[in-house]
Amino acid sequence: MNKPYNEAEHYAKNWQQQLAEAFNSIEDLCAYLNLSPDELPVSVAATHSFALRVPLSFAACIEKGNPDDPLLRQVLPVNDETLIYPGYSNDPVGDIPAAAQTGVIHKYQGRALLINTGSCAINCRYCFRRNFPYAELQLGKQQEEAAMTYIATDASITEVILSGGDPLLLNDERLARLITQLNTIKQIKRIRIHSRLPIVLPARITEALTHALRDSTQQTVVVVHCNHVNEINSRVITACKRLKDSGITLLNQSVLLRGVNDHADTLCALSEGLFDIGIIPYYLHLLDKATGTAHFDVPETEALRLTRQMQDRLPGYLVPRLVKEQAGTTAKQAIF
């Protein structure tokens, strides 16, 4: 059983070792949190199609003994995931039709996205790519040359987004090689990295990683993913400071989630907490309607009301853009 009781020992290990010790069973996670699985609507069946994975660094932010904790709700497999709802699908944002070739998604003008890996440090139950066919479409080493050629021969592409899964799960050597290859493409102005790791596995933000990012000749933007201010702890603050001190622009995108952050007070606290550590609130997404995620949905009318309440309380730069993504459109659809 995977029960890392000695947290000091755990945090002394490198990020790969910490990742290997992530919780991967409902029983172990509940035992750590002083909860009984028998008293929760948990579903082992839900883990068969989408495994449980929670690093200790994230689990430690969950209030022990609280079955309604908003961070727990993001990661605990529940019965609702096994229900079928109309309007929900395995590819809610149209990634598959936009795959220009293996590993390259080209949906929006000026930007191309590389699916670098199918793995994440944490399996968020609302994930819009929880059913994505990574085995067929992720960028392996053998496809890198073709992907770079595709990008280089399209002069309209000025920004490349490293995505996944989580691209920061690539080792430093592979990540540095990708950045070096992108640096040779003259029209590329920015490399954007979408990652949850600075929040859920901050040990990944090592000096070696920041050096690789800092050495890029193109501007580097890291878009983190944080949904609740309780996800921010001292280790997260240290990791984000390390990125900021390396000259990297930090933005955040959140998903509006039922039972997690669907209150104005919660959203305002998140924006304030992010800005305190040098992260600009960027997007607040409506839920992408992936199969198994309907219990997280917040209606658009409610989302608008919450965003207007944020506008009444916060300066404009702390109010993220409320957006939704629709398959086949040329950009994210701004709602507010």
N, C-alpha and C positions, 0 to 999 in steps of 0.2 A: 504494500500500500504506500502511496505517496503522501507522507505527512511531514513536511519540513518544519518540525517544531522549533528548531534552533534558528531563529531568524537572523541573528548576528552572523552565524556560520554561513547561512545562505547568501547574505548580501556581500560577504567577503569573496564569493566566487565570481568568475567572469560571466559575461552575459549569456554565453552559450550554455554554461552549466546551470545558470538560473532558469533559462528557458527549458532545459531538459527536466527540471524539477517542477514544472508547471502542473497544477491540478488537472487531471484528466478523467476523474470519476466524480459523479454526483456525491457519493458517500464520503469521499475524502474531503471535498470542498465543504460539505455541510458539517462534517466533524470539526474542521478547523474553525468554522463560523459558529459553533455551538448551536446548530440547528438540526432538527430531525427531518430527514427526507420524507418520512411517513406523514408529516404535517404540512407538507408543501405539495403543490400541483406539478411535481417533477415528472419528467418522461424520459425513461431510458431509450424508448423507441426513437425519440427525437435526436438522440446522439448517434444513431446508426447512419443517418444521412448527413449529419453535421455534428462533428465531434465536440465534446466539451474541452476547452483549453483555457486556463486562467493562470497567469503567472502569480506567484506569491506577492510580488510588489503591488499588484492590483488588488488581490484578495485582501491584503492587509489594510486597504482603504475602506473595506466594507464593514459596517457596524456589526459586531458579533451579536448574535441572538436576535437580530432584526430581520424577519422574513420579508419585510417590505422595503428593504434598503434599495435605493435607486441604482446603485452600482451592481448589486446582486441581480436585479431584474434584467440587466443588460447581458448577463452571461449564463444564467441558470436555464437549462433546457426544461420546457414546460409542455403540458398536454396541448395547449393551444397551437403549438407548432405543427401538430399532426392533422389539424383541421384544414379543409379545403374551402377557400373563399373565392367567389367570382371576382375577376379583375386582377388576380395575383398570378404571377408567372415566374418561370425560372430565369428569364432574361428581361427584367422590367424596364431597363433603360436602353435596350437595343444595342448592347455591346457586340453581340455575335454578328449581326449584319454589317456592323461597322468595322469588322476585322479586315484590314487591308491585306494582311498576310499574318503568318504565325507570329504572335507576340506583339503585333502593332494594331492598335485601335485608332482609327482616324475619323472622328465624328465632327469635330469642330474646326472651322477655318483657323489656320495658323498654329494649331496645336496637334501633336500626335502623342499618344499614350502607349507606353511599353508595359506589357504585363510580364513583369520580371520573375515572379514566383507565385505559386498558389498558396503558399504558407503564410500564416499570421502568428504573432506571439499570443494573441487572444482571439477567441472565436466569439464575436459579438452576435447575439442571436438575431438581430435585425439586419444582418449583413445582406446587401443587395447582390453580392456575388457568391452567396452561400451555395448556389447550384451551378456555378460557372464551370464549363468544361476545360479546366486548366490543363488536363493531360493532353488536350489537342491544341490549345491556343497559347500556352505560356511560352515565353522567350527562353529557349535553351541556348547553351553556348554555341551550338552549331548553327542557330538561326540569327546570331548577332550580326554577322556580316551582311546578310540580306536585309535585315531591319535597318542598318545604318545606310545602306545603299538607297533604300526606299525613302528615308528621310532626306538624304543629301540631294536626291534628284527632284525633290519637290521644294522649289524655292519659296513657296508660301508658308512652309513650316518654320516658325521662328522660336517655338518653345516646345520642349520635350518633357513629358511628365512620366516619372518613374512610379509605377503603381504595382498592384498585385491583386491578391495577397499584400504583403508588406515588403517593399523593396529593401528596407534596412535589415531584413533577415539575410540578404546576400552577404557573403564575407567581404572583408575590406578589399581583398585583391580583386574580386570580381566587380565590385562596385567602382573601384578606382579605374578598372579597365573600361567599363561602360562610360564613365565620365570622360576619360581620355579620348575615347572614340568620338564622343559627342563634341568634344572641344575642337576636333579637326573639321567639323562641318561649319563653314563660315557663316551661314545665315542664322544659325542658332544663337539667340540672345540670352535665353534663360533655360536653366534646368530646374524643374519643379519636382520635388519629392513628396509624395503623399504617404505619411507614416503615422501609425498609432504608437510606435515604440517609445518615443520620448515620454509618453504618458503612461504606458502600461509596463514597459521594461526599460526604465531610464538608464540602466547599466549599459545598454547598447551604445549610448552616446559617449564613446571613448575619445581620447586624444587622437588616436590613429584615424578614427572616422572623421573627426572634425578637420584634421589635416587634409584628408582626401577631398572633402567638400570645399575646403578653403582654397585648395590648389587649382580648382576649376577656373579656366579663363572666362567662363560665362557666369553670369549672376546666378546664385543658387537660392532658391526659395524652398523652405520646408513647410508644408501644410500639415499641421498635427490634427488629431481628432480627439477632442475632449468634449464630453456631453454634460458633465456635472462638476461643480467646483470641488467636490470631495475627491475627485481623481487627482487633484494637485496636492502633492506632499513635498517634503524637503528634497527628496531624490529627484523628483520631476523638476523642481526649481533649479537644482544644480545642473541637470542635463540641459535644460533650456538656456540657462545662462552660458553654458559652454558653447552652444550653437550661436547665440547672439554675439558672444565675444569673438567668434570667428567671422563675423560680418555677414551672417546668414539671416535673411528676412524670414520671420516666423509669422504664419497666419494660422487660424484655426477654423475648421469646419465641424459643425455639430449636426446631429440629426434630432429633430423634434420627436420625442418618444413618450407615448402614454405611460404614466407611472414613473417616469424618470426625470423629465425636465419640463413638463407641461404646465408650469406655473410661472408667472412673471417674476416673482421674487427669485426663483431658482435660476432663471435665464439671466436676470440682472446680476446676480452674484457670480455666475459663470463669467460674464463679460468683464466684470471688475477684477475677478481673480486672474483671468488670462492677461489682461492689460498690466496688472501688477508685476507680472514676470516677463513682460516684453513681447506678448503675443497679441496680434490684432484679431479681433473677432471678424471673420470673413463671410462665411455662409452659415445659415441655419436652413437645413434641408427638410422638406417634407419627406416622409417615409417613402422610399422606393418600394413598390409593391411586389416584393419577392415572395414566392411561395413559402409559407411558414411564419410570416411576420405580421399578419393582420392585427394581432392583439396589441401592437405598438402604435397603430395608426392614430393620428390626431387630425381631425378634419381641417380643411383649408380655412374655413370661416373662423374656427377657433384659433388657428395659427396666426391669422391676421389680427385678431383681437389681442393676442399675447404680444405680438410685435409692436402694435400701437402702444400698448402699455409700457413696453420697454422704451419706446421713443419718448414717452412722456417723462420718463425717469432718468434717462441717460443722455450724455452728449452723443451727437450723431456718430462719432467714430467708434463708439462702443455698441452700436446697434448693428448686428450682422444682417446681411441681405437675406431675406426669406426667399427661397427658390425651390423649384421642383424640376426634376429631370424627366423628360418624356422621350420615348423612343422615336427616332426619325426627325427630331427637331435640330436646328442648326446651332443652338446654344441652350444653356439652362434657362428656364423660364422664371423671370423675376416676378414675385408676387407682391413684394413690398420693398 
